[in-house]
Amino acid sequence: MTTESASSLAVDFCGLDFHTPLVLLSGCVGFGEEYTRVKGFSNRDAGAVCLKGTTLEARPGNPPHRVCETANGMLNAIGLQNPGVERVVTEILPRLDFSETRFIANVSGSSVEEYREVTRRFDDSPIDAIEINISCPNVKEGGVTFGNDPDMSARVVEACRAVTRKPLITKLSPNQTDIAENARRCIEAGSDAFSVINTLMGMAIDAESRTPIIGNNQGGLSGPAIKPVALLKVHQVYQVCRDHGIPIIGQGGVCSAEDALEFLIAGASAVGIGTALFYDPLVCRKINLGIQEYLDRHGLATVGQLTGTLRLHER
């Protein structure tokens, strides 16, 4: 980024000012403290940081292995390991520097009641916004994933909406029949924004032992391998969101400025960075620079002017 640039990387996301369109994704930076130990990293490189998924009570997580590298991607099944919402609010949030960037809580649960209670607890905290991870199994409904059923998705959003005035961001699963319909139902239930997409479900196998490599047998696939799927899902959800002014955090395999630009063009207002951080912790700075150069080259004053500018071929 240069001082001569006439363009701005700042975006308005649900009334929150992000100084760049980049968002560090939940599960990739712990509770926002870990990356302060990386030499050269600054929270100013990201417009917002999504904290690790938080449940009502502490959870130990899944047995190992929890992470497995795959071709152009990564499988993970951490199992929502976290200390519980009370410790996050009382011990972790006070240590974060809210003057540097925005912090977004990530709420997970195994029942509608748990989602509502964790959201209520975060509402009484300095957190800037709340992301609802609806890609969790509903134990009261036989393990059906909340995010794969529009009715259950809407129920979770409605319950969370009733207990908070903070911006609600619903994280949509790609593992469903009609993601656009799910988005529409969530908007009606009170969602202010979306994260698109969560991981795809996958498996890796050790051929010698004939067993899954991941201790949970299956895990969430992230990284460049899922980018084409994620771009399509962002485009589909944008068709529902644009008339309502609902912003999207586009995510899934973003490793470069070109990747980020594609998500913005597809309809995202901000762009999530996740798996790329594991092998290049300073990638955000490079992506910001590339976006800035693109805006200047195309005579665009803001990132927002790029959102949803995809020109589809005539059919």
ZADO-1210 file (C-alpha; in nm, 4 decimals, padded with zeros to 6 digits):
<atoms>
<atom x="00.0000" y="00.0000" z="00.0000" code="MET" pos="1"/>
<atom x="00.1340" y="00.3399" z="-00.0899" code="THR" pos="2"/>
<atom x="00.0614" y="00.6883" z="00.0409" code="THR" pos="3"/>
<atom x="-00.0095" y="00.8031" z="-00.3158" code="GLU" pos="4"/>
<atom x="-00.3033" y="00.5636" z="-00.3539" code="SER" pos="5"/>
<atom x="-00.6401" y="00.7291" z="-00.4131" code="ALA" pos="6"/>
<atom x="-00.8348" y="00.4155" z="-00.3199" code="SER" pos="7"/>
<atom x="-00.9365" y="00.2839" z="00.0210" code="SER" pos="8"/>
<atom x="-00.9333" y="-00.0687" z="00.1580" code="LEU" pos="9"/>
<atom x="-01.1829" y="00.0201" z="00.4307" code="ALA" pos="10"/>
<atom x="-01.5271" y="-00.1422" z="00.4230" code="VAL" pos="11"/>
<atom x="-01.8460" y="-00.0919" z="00.6221" code="ASP" pos="12"/>
<atom x="-01.9670" y="-00.4304" z="00.7400" code="PHE" pos="13"/>
<atom x="-02.2995" y="-00.4210" z="00.9264" code="CYS" pos="14"/>
<atom x="-02.2154" y="-00.0735" z="01.0483" code="GLY" pos="15"/>
<atom x="-01.8699" y="-00.1822" z="01.1671" code="LEU" pos="16"/>
<atom x="-01.5677" y="-00.0154" z="01.0126" code="ASP" pos="17"/>
<atom x="-01.3140" y="-00.2706" z="00.8864" code="PHE" pos="18"/>
<atom x="-00.9876" y="-00.1018" z="00.7840" code="HIS" pos="19"/>
<atom x="-00.9303" y="-00.3813" z="00.5317" code="THR" pos="20"/>
<atom x="-01.1752" y="-00.6332" z="00.3803" code="PRO" pos="21"/>
<atom x="-00.9779" y="-00.9263" z="00.5223" code="LEU" pos="22"/>
<atom x="-01.1170" y="-01.1350" z="00.8102" code="VAL" pos="23"/>
<atom x="-00.9110" y="-01.3968" z="00.9960" code="LEU" pos="24"/>
<atom x="-01.1348" y="-01.7017" z="01.0181" code="LEU" pos="25"/>
<atom x="-01.2532" y="-01.8873" z="01.3260" code="SER" pos="26"/>
<atom x="-01.0337" y="-02.1768" z="01.4310" code="GLY" pos="27"/>
<atom x="-00.7269" y="-02.0432" z="01.2507" code="CYS" pos="28"/>
<atom x="-00.6039" y="-01.7855" z="01.5038" code="VAL" pos="29"/>
<atom x="-00.7258" y="-01.9288" z="01.8338" code="GLY" pos="30"/>
<atom x="-00.8764" y="-01.6541" z="02.0456" code="PHE" pos="31"/>
<atom x="-00.6906" y="-01.3772" z="01.8679" code="GLY" pos="32"/>
<atom x="-00.3795" y="-01.3823" z="02.0850" code="GLU" pos="33"/>
<atom x="-00.1644" y="-01.6414" z="01.9089" code="GLU" pos="34"/>
<atom x="-00.0711" y="-01.4316" z="01.6087" code="TYR" pos="35"/>
<atom x="00.0638" y="-01.1474" z="01.8212" code="THR" pos="36"/>
<atom x="00.3615" y="-01.3788" z="01.8763" code="ARG" pos="37"/>
<atom x="00.4407" y="-01.3985" z="01.5035" code="VAL" pos="38"/>
<atom x="00.7158" y="-01.1506" z="01.4186" code="LYS" pos="39"/>
<atom x="00.5925" y="-00.8932" z="01.1676" code="GLY" pos="40"/>
<atom x="00.2219" y="-00.9694" z="01.2132" code="PHE" pos="41"/>
<atom x="-00.0157" y="-00.6898" z="01.3023" code="SER" pos="42"/>
<atom x="-00.3864" y="-00.7015" z="01.3745" code="ASN" pos="43"/>
<atom x="-00.4017" y="-00.3934" z="01.1532" code="ARG" pos="44"/>
<atom x="-00.3481" y="-00.6290" z="00.8590" code="ASP" pos="45"/>
<atom x="-00.7016" y="-00.7644" z="00.9107" code="ALA" pos="46"/>
<atom x="-01.0301" y="-00.5814" z="00.9293" code="GLY" pos="47"/>
<atom x="-01.1662" y="-00.8346" z="01.1780" code="ALA" pos="48"/>
<atom x="-01.0696" y="-01.1493" z="01.3663" code="VAL" pos="49"/>
<atom x="-01.3162" y="-01.4345" z="01.4239" code="CYS" pos="50"/>
<atom x="-01.2444" y="-01.6036" z="01.7547" code="LEU" pos="51"/>
<atom x="-01.2393" y="-01.9791" z="01.8082" code="LYS" pos="52"/>
<atom x="-01.5760" y="-02.1547" z="01.8244" code="GLY" pos="53"/>
<atom x="-01.7214" y="-02.1241" z="02.1747" code="THR" pos="54"/>
<atom x="-01.9781" y="-02.3447" z="02.3473" code="THR" pos="55"/>
<atom x="-02.1640" y="-02.3059" z="02.6758" code="LEU" pos="56"/>
<atom x="-01.9413" y="-02.5478" z="02.8683" code="GLU" pos="57"/>
<atom x="-01.5752" y="-02.6322" z="02.8155" code="ALA" pos="58"/>
<atom x="-01.5023" y="-02.9010" z="02.5572" code="ARG" pos="59"/>
<atom x="-01.1833" y="-03.1127" z="02.5289" code="PRO" pos="60"/>
<atom x="-01.2167" y="-03.1679" z="02.1543" code="GLY" pos="61"/>
<atom x="-01.1685" y="-03.4787" z="01.9408" code="ASN" pos="62"/>
<atom x="-00.9005" y="-03.7489" z="01.9710" code="PRO" pos="63"/>
<atom x="-00.5951" y="-03.7194" z="01.7411" code="PRO" pos="64"/>
<atom x="-00.5186" y="-03.6961" z="01.4622" code="HIS" pos="65"/>
<atom x="-00.7104" y="-03.3715" z="01.4300" code="ARG" pos="66"/>
<atom x="-00.5449" y="-03.2276" z="01.1201" code="VAL" pos="67"/>
<atom x="-00.4360" y="-03.3888" z="00.7948" code="CYS" pos="68"/>
<atom x="-00.2821" y="-03.2251" z="00.4894" code="GLU" pos="69"/>
<atom x="-00.4433" y="-03.3259" z="00.1599" code="THR" pos="70"/>
<atom x="-00.3845" y="-03.2353" z="-00.2043" code="ALA" pos="71"/>
<atom x="-00.4371" y="-02.8563" z="-00.2209" code="ASN" pos="72"/>
<atom x="-00.6136" y="-02.8548" z="00.1121" code="GLY" pos="73"/>
<atom x="-00.6403" y="-02.9539" z="00.4749" code="MET" pos="74"/>
<atom x="-00.8780" y="-03.1752" z="00.6732" code="LEU" pos="75"/>
<atom x="-00.9497" y="-03.0832" z="01.0312" code="ASN" pos="76"/>
<atom x="-01.1694" y="-03.2209" z="01.3079" code="ALA" pos="77"/>
<atom x="-01.0705" y="-03.0267" z="01.6193" code="ILE" pos="78"/>
<atom x="-01.4020" y="-03.0940" z="01.7905" code="GLY" pos="79"/>
<atom x="-01.4695" y="-02.7397" z="01.9157" code="LEU" pos="80"/>
<atom x="-01.2074" y="-02.7565" z="02.1908" code="GLN" pos="81"/>
<atom x="-01.2625" y="-02.4425" z="02.4003" code="ASN" pos="82"/>
<atom x="-01.2774" y="-02.3329" z="02.7658" code="PRO" pos="83"/>
<atom x="-01.6478" y="-02.2403" z="02.7616" code="GLY" pos="84"/>
<atom x="-01.8139" y="-01.9039" z="02.7154" code="VAL" pos="85"/>
<atom x="-01.7743" y="-01.7799" z="03.0745" code="GLU" pos="86"/>
<atom x="-01.3946" y="-01.8060" z="03.0649" code="ARG" pos="87"/>
<atom x="-01.3807" y="-01.6573" z="02.7165" code="VAL" pos="88"/>
<atom x="-01.5808" y="-01.3523" z="02.8255" code="VAL" pos="89"/>
<atom x="-01.4177" y="-01.2987" z="03.1650" code="THR" pos="90"/>
<atom x="-01.0572" y="-01.4042" z="03.0993" code="GLU" pos="91"/>
<atom x="-00.9816" y="-01.3891" z="02.7263" code="ILE" pos="92"/>
<atom x="-01.1736" y="-01.0880" z="02.5918" code="LEU" pos="93"/>
<atom x="-01.0198" y="-00.8445" z="02.8452" code="PRO" pos="94"/>
<atom x="-00.6746" y="-00.9304" z="02.7077" code="ARG" pos="95"/>
<atom x="-00.7625" y="-00.8377" z="02.3466" code="LEU" pos="96"/>
<atom x="-00.6785" y="-00.4966" z="02.2000" code="ASP" pos="97"/>
<atom x="-01.0064" y="-00.3748" z="02.0525" code="PHE" pos="98"/>
<atom x="-00.8374" y="-00.0564" z="01.9275" code="SER" pos="99"/>
<atom x="-00.6444" y="-00.2485" z="01.6608" code="GLU" pos="100"/>
<atom x="-00.9186" y="-00.4455" z="01.4864" code="THR" pos="101"/>
<atom x="-01.2707" y="-00.5815" z="01.5219" code="ARG" pos="102"/>
<atom x="-01.3300" y="-00.9062" z="01.7083" code="PHE" pos="103"/>
<atom x="-01.6137" y="-01.1452" z="01.6186" code="ILE" pos="104"/>
<atom x="-01.7258" y="-01.4231" z="01.8528" code="ALA" pos="105"/>
<atom x="-01.8063" y="-01.7629" z="01.7027" code="ASN" pos="106"/>
<atom x="-02.0980" y="-01.9401" z="01.8694" code="VAL" pos="107"/>
<atom x="-02.1486" y="-02.3160" z="01.8497" code="SER" pos="108"/>
<atom x="-02.3945" y="-02.5494" z="02.0188" code="GLY" pos="109"/>
<atom x="-02.5730" y="-02.8824" z="02.0189" code="SER" pos="110"/>
<atom x="-02.9190" y="-02.7367" z="02.0831" code="SER" pos="111"/>
<atom x="-03.1102" y="-02.4181" z="02.0056" code="VAL" pos="112"/>
<atom x="-03.1062" y="-02.3389" z="02.3775" code="GLU" pos="113"/>
<atom x="-02.7252" y="-02.3581" z="02.3898" code="GLU" pos="114"/>
<atom x="-02.6868" y="-02.1263" z="02.0910" code="TYR" pos="115"/>
<atom x="-02.9208" y="-01.8758" z="02.2552" code="ARG" pos="116"/>
<atom x="-02.7440" y="-01.8833" z="02.5930" code="GLU" pos="117"/>
<atom x="-02.3916" y="-01.8461" z="02.4489" code="VAL" pos="118"/>
<atom x="-02.5122" y="-01.5596" z="02.2287" code="THR" pos="119"/>
<atom x="-02.6779" y="-01.3920" z="02.5278" code="ARG" pos="120"/>
<atom x="-02.3516" y="-01.4121" z="02.7211" code="ARG" pos="121"/>
<atom x="-02.1538" y="-01.2561" z="02.4352" code="PHE" pos="122"/>
<atom x="-02.4129" y="-00.9798" z="02.4038" code="ASP" pos="123"/>
<atom x="-02.3029" y="-00.8645" z="02.7495" code="ASP" pos="124"/>
<atom x="-01.9406" y="-00.8291" z="02.6395" code="SER" pos="125"/>
<atom x="-01.7252" y="-00.5904" z="02.4320" code="PRO" pos="126"/>
<atom x="-01.7297" y="-00.8260" z="02.1309" code="ILE" pos="127"/>
<atom x="-01.8119" y="-00.6404" z="01.8050" code="ASP" pos="128"/>
<atom x="-02.0276" y="-00.9033" z="01.6320" code="ALA" pos="129"/>
<atom x="-02.1375" y="-01.2647" z="01.6682" code="ILE" pos="130"/>
<atom x="-02.0919" y="-01.5386" z="01.4083" code="GLU" pos="131"/>
<atom x="-02.3258" y="-01.8377" z="01.4419" code="ILE" pos="132"/>
<atom x="-02.1679" y="-02.1673" z="01.3400" code="ASN" pos="133"/>
<atom x="-02.4762" y="-02.3670" z="01.2408" code="ILE" pos="134"/>
<atom x="-02.2693" y="-02.6574" z="01.1041" code="SER" pos="135"/>
<atom x="-02.3127" y="-02.8446" z="01.4325" code="CYS" pos="136"/>
<atom x="-02.5221" y="-03.1578" z="01.5008" code="PRO" pos="137"/>
<atom x="-02.8524" y="-03.1093" z="01.6833" code="ASN" pos="138"/>
<atom x="-02.8448" y="-03.3728" z="01.9574" code="VAL" pos="139"/>
<atom x="-03.2180" y="-03.3342" z="02.0196" code="LYS" pos="140"/>
<atom x="-03.2993" y="-03.4105" z="01.6559" code="GLU" pos="141"/>
<atom x="-03.0940" y="-03.7267" z="01.6129" code="GLY" pos="142"/>
<atom x="-02.7711" y="-03.5543" z="01.5104" code="GLY" pos="143"/>
<atom x="-02.9044" y="-03.3714" z="01.2045" code="VAL" pos="144"/>
<atom x="-02.6782" y="-03.0748" z="01.1309" code="THR" pos="145"/>
<atom x="-02.8505" y="-02.7413" z="01.1980" code="PHE" pos="146"/>
<atom x="-02.7010" y="-02.5812" z="00.8895" code="GLY" pos="147"/>
<atom x="-02.8253" y="-02.8456" z="00.6464" code="ASN" pos="148"/>
<atom x="-03.1926" y="-02.7887" z="00.7282" code="ASP" pos="149"/>
<atom x="-03.3424" y="-02.4429" z="00.6521" code="PRO" pos="150"/>
<atom x="-03.6050" y="-02.4803" z="00.9261" code="ASP" pos="151"/>
<atom x="-03.3460" y="-02.5573" z="01.1932" code="MET" pos="152"/>
<atom x="-03.1109" y="-02.2884" z="01.0619" code="SER" pos="153"/>
<atom x="-03.3868" y="-02.0289" z="01.0922" code="ALA" pos="154"/>
<atom x="-03.4744" y="-02.1485" z="01.4433" code="ARG" pos="155"/>
<atom x="-03.1166" y="-02.0966" z="01.5606" code="VAL" pos="156"/>
<atom x="-03.0932" y="-01.7498" z="01.4052" code="VAL" pos="157"/>
<atom x="-03.4291" y="-01.6478" z="01.5506" code="GLU" pos="158"/>
<atom x="-03.3275" y="-01.7650" z="01.8984" code="ALA" pos="159"/>
<atom x="-02.9968" y="-01.5774" z="01.8835" code="CYS" pos="160"/>
<atom x="-03.1590" y="-01.2656" z="01.7398" code="ARG" pos="161"/>
<atom x="-03.3926" y="-01.2494" z="02.0395" code="ALA" pos="162"/>
<atom x="-03.1052" y="-01.2096" z="02.2871" code="VAL" pos="163"/>
<atom x="-02.8621" y="-00.9734" z="02.1146" code="THR" pos="164"/>
<atom x="-02.8495" y="-00.6381" z="01.9398" code="ARG" pos="165"/>
<atom x="-02.5025" y="-00.7042" z="01.8036" code="LYS" pos="166"/>
<atom x="-02.4611" y="-00.7869" z="01.4317" code="PRO" pos="167"/>
<atom x="-02.5398" y="-01.1546" z="01.3685" code="LEU" pos="168"/>
<atom x="-02.3382" y="-01.3332" z="01.0997" code="ILE" pos="169"/>
<atom x="-02.4654" y="-01.6783" z="01.0000" code="THR" pos="170"/>
<atom x="-02.1974" y="-01.9190" z="00.8760" code="LYS" pos="171"/>
<atom x="-02.3536" y="-02.1250" z="00.5995" code="LEU" pos="172"/>
<atom x="-02.2652" y="-02.4860" z="00.5250" code="SER" pos="173"/>
<atom x="-02.2000" y="-02.5972" z="00.1652" code="PRO" pos="174"/>
<atom x="-02.3197" y="-02.9469" z="00.2595" code="ASN" pos="175"/>
<atom x="-02.6856" y="-02.8771" z="00.1827" code="GLN" pos="176"/>
<atom x="-02.9288" y="-02.8909" z="-00.1066" code="THR" pos="177"/>
<atom x="-03.0135" y="-02.5206" z="-00.1566" code="ASP" pos="178"/>
<atom x="-02.7831" y="-02.2694" z="00.0126" code="ILE" pos="179"/>
<atom x="-02.9720" y="-01.9711" z="-00.1322" code="ALA" pos="180"/>
<atom x="-03.3010" y="-02.0873" z="00.0202" code="GLU" pos="181"/>
<atom x="-03.1286" y="-02.1371" z="00.3539" code="ASN" pos="182"/>
<atom x="-02.9904" y="-01.7828" z="00.3318" code="ALA" pos="183"/>
<atom x="-03.3359" y="-01.6430" z="00.2565" code="ARG" pos="184"/>
<atom x="-03.4835" y="-01.8166" z="00.5610" code="ARG" pos="185"/>
<atom x="-03.2002" y="-01.6897" z="00.7822" code="CYS" pos="186"/>
<atom x="-03.2554" y="-01.3315" z="00.6630" code="ILE" pos="187"/>
<atom x="-03.6235" y="-01.3606" z="00.7546" code="GLU" pos="188"/>
<atom x="-03.5180" y="-01.4912" z="01.0984" code="ALA" pos="189"/>
<atom x="-03.2950" y="-01.1905" z="01.1597" code="GLY" pos="190"/>
<atom x="-02.9462" y="-01.2605" z="01.0217" code="SER" pos="191"/>
<atom x="-02.7517" y="-00.9411" z="00.9456" code="ASP" pos="192"/>
<atom x="-02.4796" y="-01.1050" z="00.7371" code="ALA" pos="193"/>
<atom x="-02.3361" y="-01.4357" z="00.6181" code="PHE" pos="194"/>
<atom x="-02.0065" y="-01.6230" z="00.6129" code="SER" pos="195"/>
<atom x="-01.9923" y="-01.8330" z="00.2951" code="VAL" pos="196"/>
<atom x="-01.8786" y="-02.1093" z="00.3113" code="ILE" pos="197"/>
<atom x="-01.7928" y="-02.3376" z="00.6007" code="ASN" pos="198"/>
<atom x="-01.5781" y="-02.6427" z="00.5224" code="THR" pos="199"/>
<atom x="-01.6831" y="-02.9327" z="00.3017" code="LEU" pos="200"/>
<atom x="-01.6904" y="-03.2740" z="00.4673" code="MET" pos="201"/>
<atom x="-01.4173" y="-03.5142" z="00.3646" code="GLY" pos="202"/>
<atom x="-01.2042" y="-03.8128" z="00.4612" code="MET" pos="203"/>
<atom x="-00.8428" y="-03.9278" z="00.4328" code="ALA" pos="204"/>
<atom x="-00.7420" y="-04.2944" z="00.4605" code="ILE" pos="205"/>
<atom x="-00.4184" y="-04.4672" z="00.5612" code="ASP" pos="206"/>
<atom x="-00.4039" y="-04.7477" z="00.3062" code="ALA" pos="207"/>
<atom x="-00.1584" y="-04.9584" z="00.5094" code="GLU" pos="208"/>
<atom x="-00.3740" y="-04.9707" z="00.8218" code="SER" pos="209"/>
<atom x="-00.6986" y="-04.9260" z="00.6261" code="ARG" pos="210"/>
<atom x="-00.8174" y="-04.6716" z="00.8803" code="THR" pos="211"/>
<atom x="-00.9147" y="-04.3030" z="00.8565" code="PRO" pos="212"/>
<atom x="-00.6238" y="-04.0715" z="00.9328" code="ILE" pos="213"/>
<atom x="-00.8498" y="-03.8309" z="01.1217" code="ILE" pos="214"/>
<atom x="-00.9406" y="-03.9564" z="01.4704" code="GLY" pos="215"/>
<atom x="-01.2987" y="-03.8413" z="01.4166" code="ASN" pos="216"/>
<atom x="-01.3059" y="-04.0483" z="01.0918" code="ASN" pos="217"/>
<atom x="-01.4132" y="-03.7437" z="00.8904" code="GLN" pos="218"/>
<atom x="-01.3328" y="-03.3748" z="00.8967" code="GLY" pos="219"/>
<atom x="-01.3831" y="-03.0399" z="00.7333" code="GLY" pos="220"/>
<atom x="-01.1933" y="-02.9791" z="00.4093" code="LEU" pos="221"/>
<atom x="-01.0505" y="-02.6301" z="00.3593" code="SER" pos="222"/>
<atom x="-00.7874" y="-02.4687" z="00.1396" code="GLY" pos="223"/>
<atom x="-00.7495" y="-02.4073" z="-00.2368" code="PRO" pos="224"/>
<atom x="-00.9250" y="-02.7345" z="-00.3262" code="ALA" pos="225"/>
<atom x="-01.2641" y="-02.5900" z="-00.2222" code="ILE" pos="226"/>
<atom x="-01.2300" y="-02.2447" z="-00.3810" code="LYS" pos="227"/>
<atom x="-01.4406" y="-02.3132" z="-00.6958" code="PRO" pos="228"/>
<atom x="-01.7240" y="-02.4468" z="-00.4787" code="VAL" pos="229"/>
<atom x="-01.6987" y="-02.1504" z="-00.2432" code="ALA" pos="230"/>
<atom x="-01.7084" y="-01.8969" z="-00.5264" code="LEU" pos="231"/>
<atom x="-02.0265" y="-02.0492" z="-00.6671" code="LEU" pos="232"/>
<atom x="-02.1929" y="-02.0536" z="-00.3242" code="LYS" pos="233"/>
<atom x="-02.1031" y="-01.6877" z="-00.2625" code="VAL" pos="234"/>
<atom x="-02.2516" y="-01.5968" z="-00.6011" code="HIS" pos="235"/>
<atom x="-02.5711" y="-01.7919" z="-00.5226" code="GLN" pos="236"/>
<atom x="-02.6149" y="-01.6375" z="-00.1776" code="VAL" pos="237"/>
<atom x="-02.5432" y="-01.2901" z="-00.3161" code="TYR" pos="238"/>
<atom x="-02.8485" y="-01.3197" z="-00.5410" code="GLN" pos="239"/>
<atom x="-03.0599" y="-01.3366" z="-00.2241" code="VAL" pos="240"/>
<atom x="-02.8619" y="-01.0792" z="-00.0242" code="CYS" pos="241"/>
<atom x="-02.8133" y="-00.7912" z="-00.2669" code="ARG" pos="242"/>
<atom x="-03.1698" y="-00.6564" z="-00.2507" code="ASP" pos="243"/>
<atom x="-03.1624" y="-00.6676" z="00.1298" code="HIS" pos="244"/>
<atom x="-02.8243" y="-00.5012" z="00.1737" code="GLY" pos="245"/>
<atom x="-02.6934" y="-00.8105" z="00.3541" code="ILE" pos="246"/>
<atom x="-02.3112" y="-00.8390" z="00.3359" code="PRO" pos="247"/>
<atom x="-02.1147" y="-01.1609" z="00.2893" code="ILE" pos="248"/>
<atom x="-01.7744" y="-01.2723" z="00.4148" code="ILE" pos="249"/>
<atom x="-01.6563" y="-01.4874" z="00.1241" code="GLY" pos="250"/>
<atom x="-01.4186" y="-01.7659" z="00.2210" code="GLN" pos="251"/>
<atom x="-01.2721" y="-02.0919" z="00.1021" code="GLY" pos="252"/>
<atom x="-00.9194" y="-02.1334" z="-00.0293" code="GLY" pos="253"/>
<atom x="-00.8101" y="-01.7687" z="-00.0404" code="VAL" pos="254"/>
<atom x="-00.4302" y="-01.7591" z="-00.0696" code="CYS" pos="255"/>
<atom x="-00.3615" y="-01.4538" z="-00.2867" code="SER" pos="256"/>
<atom x="-00.4917" y="-01.1126" z="-00.3840" code="ALA" pos="257"/>
<atom x="-00.6364" y="-01.2629" z="-00.7020" code="GLU" pos="258"/>
<atom x="-00.8336" y="-01.5149" z="-00.4937" code="ASP" pos="259"/>
<atom x="-00.9685" y="-01.2366" z="-00.2727" code="ALA" pos="260"/>
<atom x="-01.0662" y="-01.0255" z="-00.5734" code="LEU" pos="261"/>
<atom x="-01.2609" y="-01.3174" z="-00.7222" code="GLU" pos="262"/>
<atom x="-01.4687" y="-01.3467" z="-00.4043" code="PHE" pos="263"/>
<atom x="-01.5403" y="-00.9737" z="-00.4000" code="LEU" pos="264"/>
<atom x="-01.6472" y="-00.9821" z="-00.7640" code="ILE" pos="265"/>
<atom x="-01.8702" y="-01.2849" z="-00.6922" code="ALA" pos="266"/>
<atom x="-02.0579" y="-01.0852" z="-00.4277" code="GLY" pos="267"/>
<atom x="-01.8572" y="-01.0768" z="-00.1049" code="ALA" pos="268"/>
<atom x="-01.8121" y="-00.7536" z="00.0904" code="SER" pos="269"/>
<atom x="-01.5238" y="-00.8980" z="00.2943" code="ALA" pos="270"/>
<atom x="-01.2920" y="-01.1963" z="00.2462" code="VAL" pos="271"/>
<atom x="-01.1962" y="-01.4646" z="00.4980" code="GLY" pos="272"/>
<atom x="-00.8398" y="-01.5926" z="00.5302" code="ILE" pos="273"/>
<atom x="-00.7901" y="-01.9296" z="00.6981" code="GLY" pos="274"/>
<atom x="-00.5798" y="-02.2236" z="00.5822" code="THR" pos="275"/>
<atom x="-00.3280" y="-01.9948" z="00.4073" code="ALA" pos="276"/>
<atom x="-00.2260" y="-01.8574" z="00.7492" code="LEU" pos="277"/>
<atom x="-00.0837" y="-02.1967" z="00.8463" code="PHE" pos="278"/>
<atom x="00.1965" y="-02.1767" z="00.5907" code="TYR" pos="279"/>
<atom x="00.2224" y="-01.7996" z="00.5464" code="ASP" pos="280"/>
<atom x="00.1248" y="-01.6085" z="00.8627" code="PRO" pos="281"/>
<atom x="00.1958" y="-01.2757" z="00.6900" code="LEU" pos="282"/>
<atom x="-00.0158" y="-01.3459" z="00.3813" code="VAL" pos="283"/>
<atom x="-00.2711" y="-01.0741" z="00.4703" code="CYS" pos="284"/>
<atom x="-00.0207" y="-00.7974" z="00.4066" code="ARG" pos="285"/>
<atom x="00.0488" y="-00.9316" z="00.0576" code="LYS" pos="286"/>
<atom x="-00.3217" y="-00.9710" z="-00.0197" code="ILE" pos="287"/>
<atom x="-00.4014" y="-00.6176" z="00.0977" code="ASN" pos="288"/>
<atom x="-00.1263" y="-00.4805" z="-00.1244" code="LEU" pos="289"/>
<atom x="-00.2571" y="-00.6726" z="-00.4252" code="GLY" pos="290"/>
<atom x="-00.6158" y="-00.5521" z="-00.3712" code="ILE" pos="291"/>
<atom x="-00.4906" y="-00.1940" z="-00.3372" code="GLN" pos="292"/>
<atom x="-00.2969" y="-00.2193" z="-00.6612" code="GLU" pos="293"/>
<atom x="-00.6009" y="-00.3627" z="-00.8422" code="TYR" pos="294"/>
<atom x="-00.8280" y="-00.0822" z="-00.7209" code="LEU" pos="295"/>
<atom x="-00.5788" y="00.1808" z="-00.8328" code="ASP" pos="296"/>
<atom x="-00.5266" y="00.0130" z="-01.1693" code="ARG" pos="297"/>
<atom x="-00.9012" y="00.0015" z="-01.2371" code="HIS" pos="298"/>
<atom x="-00.9768" y="00.3486" z="-01.1045" code="GLY" pos="299"/>
<atom x="-01.1912" y="00.2239" z="-00.8154" code="LEU" pos="300"/>
<atom x="-01.2059" y="00.4346" z="-00.4996" code="ALA" pos="301"/>
<atom x="-01.3341" y="00.1656" z="-00.2623" code="THR" pos="302"/>
<atom x="-01.3536" y="-00.2110" z="-00.2231" code="VAL" pos="303"/>
<atom x="-01.7319" y="-00.1825" z="-00.2168" code="GLY" pos="304"/>
<atom x="-01.7356" y="-00.0721" z="-00.5798" code="GLN" pos="305"/>
<atom x="-01.6039" y="-00.4165" z="-00.6726" code="LEU" pos="306"/>
<atom x="-01.8574" y="-00.6250" z="-00.4775" code="THR" pos="307"/>
<atom x="-02.1003" y="-00.8173" z="-00.6979" code="GLY" pos="308"/>
<atom x="-01.9623" y="-00.6922" z="-01.0292" code="THR" pos="309"/>
<atom x="-01.9467" y="-01.0359" z="-01.1900" code="LEU" pos="310"/>
<atom x="-02.0435" y="-01.0233" z="-01.5598" code="ARG" pos="311"/>
<atom x="-02.2111" y="-01.3492" z="-01.6483" code="LEU" pos="312"/>
<atom x="-02.2035" y="-01.4879" z="-02.0009" code="HIS" pos="313"/>
<atom x="-02.5272" y="-01.4688" z="-02.1990" code="GLU" pos="314"/>
<atom x="-02.6993" y="-01.8063" z="-02.2333" code="ARG" pos="315"/>
</atoms>
